[in-house]
Amino acid sequence: MSKSPSSSSQLPQDQLVQAIYKLVNELTDQVNVLHEENKQLRLATNSLNLTPTNTIKDPKVTPPEHFSGDRKQCCNFILQCKVFFTLQVNTFPTFKHQFGYMGSLLSGPVLVWWSTFDVLNFIDIDDFFKKLEEAYGDPESKHAALLKIHSLVQGKLSASAYATEFHPVTAELDWNEAALVH
């Protein structure tokens, strides 16, 4: 008994329809999972009672001092800027805003250096600060910090007084916690 031509072509079509039906069911299941995750995320976000940032005013903060390229002042300038931008997130919401403001704080050779760049030359504000420190930071500061940390002993100092001496030095060294403990 041989199969008729129509019944032999029907078999692959039935398999194809079943495969498509299976794929549609799998996709439907995935869509349902995504809908549920989306619903949970919306509920979690709504429960945070987030206020749009543009309705919160930035606190009044003294702007960083101007920087003319003095290598001894570079780290302090960068720290002041980091604090300033952290507290002024609505006034300077993007790196482009921060980069532009930085230009107004610079003078002399460092302003000329800054003017050779475009905001696109940097990934973010931290990348800019890294390049600024490479160009105008004190190359001896890490060496001085290394000498100081090796000579630093608690002696008769209280723990808090020792910590007051210890932490600024460690910040200059970029050491991890394991290195600082030994």
N, C-alpha and C positions, 0 to 999 in steps of 0.2 A: 504494500500500500504506500503510495507516494503522496507527499504533501502537495497541495495545490499552490501555485505561485502566490496567491493572495495570502494564504496562511503563513508561508515562510517569511514574507515581508512584514507581516503583522507582528511577529515575535520581536524583532529589533525595535519596532515602534513602541511596543508595550514596555520593553526594558528602558527605552529612552524616556518614556512618560513617567515610569516609576522612579528613575534617577532624578528627573526634574522635580517630581513631587517630593522626593526625599530632600533635595537641596532647598526647595521652598520651605519645607518644614524646619530645616536647620537654621535657615536665615530668619525665619519668623521667631524661632526660639532666641536667637542672638539679639534681634530687635527688642523682644520683650525684656531680656536681661538689661539691655542698655536703657530702656525706658524706666525700669525699676531703679537702676543706679542713678539716672538723672533725677528721678523723683526724690531719692534719698539725699542727693547732693543739694537739691533745692531746699529741702526741709532743713538740712544742716545749715545752709547759708542763711536762710530766713531766721533761724533760731539765734544767729549771732547778732542780730540787730545792728548790722553794719550801717554806719552813716556815710553817705558819699563824702569823699575827701574834700570836695570843693566847698562844702558847707562848714568845715572846720578851719578856723583861722590859724595861721602859723603864729607861734609865740614871737614876741619881740626879742631879738637876739642881737647883740653887738656883732657886726660883721668882722671877719678876719682882718688883721692888720695887713697893709700893703706889703708886698714882697718884691725886693729889688735884685735878688740873686745872692744875698749873703748866705754862704754855705752853713754857717752856724745857726741860722734861723729857718732853714728849709723844713726840717721835721716839725717844728712848732707851727709853721704856716700850714703845712698839710694837715696836722691834727686840728687846728682851728677850723679849716675848711670842712673837714669831715664832720665835725660837730655841727657846724653851721648848716650844711646841706642836710644833715639828718633831721634837724629841727625845722627846716624850711622846705618841707617836701611839697607843699602846695605852690610856693613861689618858684621853686626850681624843680619841677616834676620830672624832667628828663635830663640826660647827660648833655644834650645840646644847650639847654638853659644854663646848666652848671658850668660848662666849658666857656660859654660866652661871658658869664659873670666872672670867671677866673681871670679873663683878660683885663677886666677893669681893676683887678687887685694887683696887677703886675706892673713893674716899671723897669726901665733900664734894659740891660742885656737879656734879662729873662722875658721881658715883654717882646723883644725882637725874636727870641727863640720861640715863644708861644705863637707869634704871628706867622711862623713858617708852617704851622700845622693847620689841618682842618679837623673838624669833629670826627670825620670818618677815619682818621688815622688811629683812633683809639677804640677799644672795645667798650669801655665804660670809664667812670671817674677814677676808679682804682687803677686802671691801666694808665691813665694820664698822670696820676700821682706817682706811680712807679717810674715813669719816664722823667718826670720832674725831679724826683729824688736822684735818679741816675745822673742827670745833667747838673743839678745844683745842690745835691745833698753833700754833707760833710764826709769825705771818704775816710777820714780818720775816726769817725764816731764809733764805728763797730770795733775798731782796734782799742780805742780808749775804754769802751764798755767791757771788752774782753779782759783787759788789764784790771779794771775795777772789780769785776765779778770774782776774779781769782784772788783778789786781796780783801774782799768783803767777808767779814766775820761778825757773828752776832755779838760775841763777847758779853758785855754787861748791858747791852741794849735790850729793851723790852721787845717782845715779838712784833708788836705793831710798829715800833720804831725801826726795827730791822727790815720789816716788810716795806716800809716807806722808802728805805734806801735800796732794797733789792728789786722791786718791781720796775722802776724806771730803767734800770740797767738791763733787765731781762727783755724789756720791750725793744730795746735797741738791737738785741742779738738775734731775734727770730729763732730761738731755740724752742724745741718742743718740751713738754713737761718732764719727760724722762731725763732729758739732758740737764734740766734745771735742778732736779732732785739730787743728782750726784754731784 
